[in-house]
Amino acid sequence: MLNTIGWVTFYWHWKHITVWQGNFSHFNESSTYLMGWLRDYLWLNSSQLINGYNQFGMNSLSVWAWIFLFRHLVWATGFMFLISWRTYWQELIEILAWAHERIPLANLIRWRDKLVALSIVQARLVG
């Protein structure tokens, strides 16, 4: 489901950009294969950021490129959660619990049991 939502979101965003720019044929050709996504979509939206800094400062479009790259990072991180499921969540919970126990205010709140990530079945029931 996360994969589908990610692809639909980026597909819609790319389609919206091409409609706004008026370049339909380029989208219809490039959106059907992976290299089109990497070259035409990711590079198109990142080039403003990469080329936006010069001796005069940065251009106003580079802010939107930072937002684009951040959203793509969130989307790619979603794949990491999707692939590894419980083991990654368990490790993340243990790291947070370890960090919590190291701060001075940790004595106010104590867990009785070891924190455990939900299984896939449990997460589906909660969701």
C-alpha positions in Angstrom: 0.0 0.0 0.0 2.8 2.4 0.9 4.5 1.6 -2.4 1.3 2.3 -4.4 0.7 5.6 -2.5 4.3 6.7 -3.2 4.1 5.9 -6.9 0.7 7.6 -7.3 1.8 10.7 -5.5 5.0 11.1 -7.5 3.2 10.2 -10.8 0.5 12.9 -10.0 3.1 15.5 -9.1 5.1 14.9 -12.3 1.9 15.0 -14.4 0.9 18.2 -12.6 4.3 19.8 -13.4 4.1 18.8 -17.1 0.5 20.2 -17.4 1.7 23.4 -15.8 4.6 23.6 -18.2 2.6 22.5 -21.2 4.9 19.6 -22.1 2.6 16.6 -22.4 4.5 14.6 -25.0 7.6 14.5 -22.9 5.7 13.1 -19.9 3.8 10.5 -21.9 7.1 9.2 -23.3 9.3 9.4 -20.2 6.9 8.2 -17.5 6.7 4.6 -18.9 10.2 3.5 -18.0 12.5 3.8 -15.0 15.3 5.8 -16.6 12.6 8.4 -17.5 11.8 8.7 -13.8 15.4 9.0 -12.7 16.6 11.3 -15.4 13.6 13.4 -16.3 11.7 13.6 -13.0 14.3 13.5 -10.2 17.0 15.4 -12.1 14.5 17.9 -13.5 13.4 18.8 -10.0 16.8 18.6 -8.4 18.8 20.5 -11.0 17.4 23.8 -9.7 19.0 23.0 -6.3 22.3 21.7 -7.7 22.7 24.6 -10.1 21.0 27.2 -8.0 24.0 28.3 -6.1 26.4 30.8 -7.7 28.5 33.7 -6.7 25.4 35.9 -6.4 23.7 33.7 -3.9 20.9 31.2 -4.6 17.9 31.5 -6.8 14.3 31.5 -5.5 13.5 28.1 -7.0 16.1 26.2 -5.0 13.8 26.4 -1.9 11.2 24.3 -3.8 14.0 21.9 -4.9 14.9 21.4 -1.2 11.3 20.6 -0.5 11.2 18.2 -3.4 14.3 16.4 -2.2 13.1 16.2 1.3 9.8 14.7 0.2 11.7 12.2 -2.0 13.8 11.3 1.1 10.7 10.6 3.1 9.3 8.5 0.3 12.5 6.5 -0.1 12.7 6.0 3.7 9.2 4.6 3.5 10.6 1.8 1.3 13.1 1.0 4.0 10.3 0.5 6.5 8.3 -1.4 3.9 11.1 -3.9 3.2 12.4 -4.5 6.6 9.2 -4.2 8.7 9.5 -5.5 12.2 13.2 -5.7 12.6 13.8 -2.1 11.8 10.9 -0.9 14.0 12.2 -3.0 16.8 15.7 -1.6 16.5 14.3 1.9 16.3 12.3 1.4 19.5 15.3 -0.1 21.3 17.4 2.9 20.3 14.8 5.4 21.5 14.4 3.4 24.8 18.2 3.4 25.3 18.4 7.1 24.7 15.4 7.7 27.0 17.1 5.8 29.8 20.2 8.0 29.5 18.5 11.3 30.1 18.1 12.7 33.7 14.3 12.8 33.5 14.1 9.1 32.6 13.6 8.2 36.3 10.1 9.7 36.2 8.8 7.2 33.7 9.9 3.6 33.7 8.7 0.7 31.5 7.9 -2.5 33.2 8.3 -4.7 30.1 10.7 -4.6 27.2 9.2 -2.5 24.4 8.4 -4.7 21.3 7.4 -3.6 17.8 4.1 -4.8 16.6 4.0 -7.7 14.2 2.6 -7.2 10.7 -0.7 -8.8 11.7 -1.0 -6.7 14.9 -0.2 -3.5 12.9 -2.9 -4.4 10.4 -5.4 -4.8 13.2 -4.4 -1.5 14.8 -4.4 0.3 11.4 
